[in-house]
C-alpha cells in the first residue's frame, strides 16, 4: 500500500509553496489579460486603418473627378475659336498694323 507524506512534513519542507502558486497564477492571469487587451487593440487598429483607407480612396476619387473636369475646362478654354468668341464678348478686337509696337531688347 502507498503511503503519502504528511501534510505537515510537506508544509515544513515547502513553507512558501502557497505564495508561489498564487504568484504563478497571478502572472498567468496577467499574461492572459495582456494578450486579450492586445488582441482587442490590434483589431481596433485594423478597423481604424480600414476606415482611413476608405476615406482616402473616396477623397482620391473626388480629386480625380475634379482633375478630369479641370482638364476638360482647360481644353475648352484654350481652343482658338472659343478664345476669339470670348474676346469678342469682352469687346476686344484684332489689332491693326499701326497698333503693333515692336520692342527691341536692350543691350
Secondary structure, 3 states (H helix, E strand, C coil): CCCCCCHHHHHHHCCCHHHHHHHHHHHHHHHHHHHHHHHHHHHHHHHHHHHHHHHHHHHHHHHHHHHHHHHHHHHHHCCHHHHHHHHHHCCCCCCCHHHCCCCCCCC
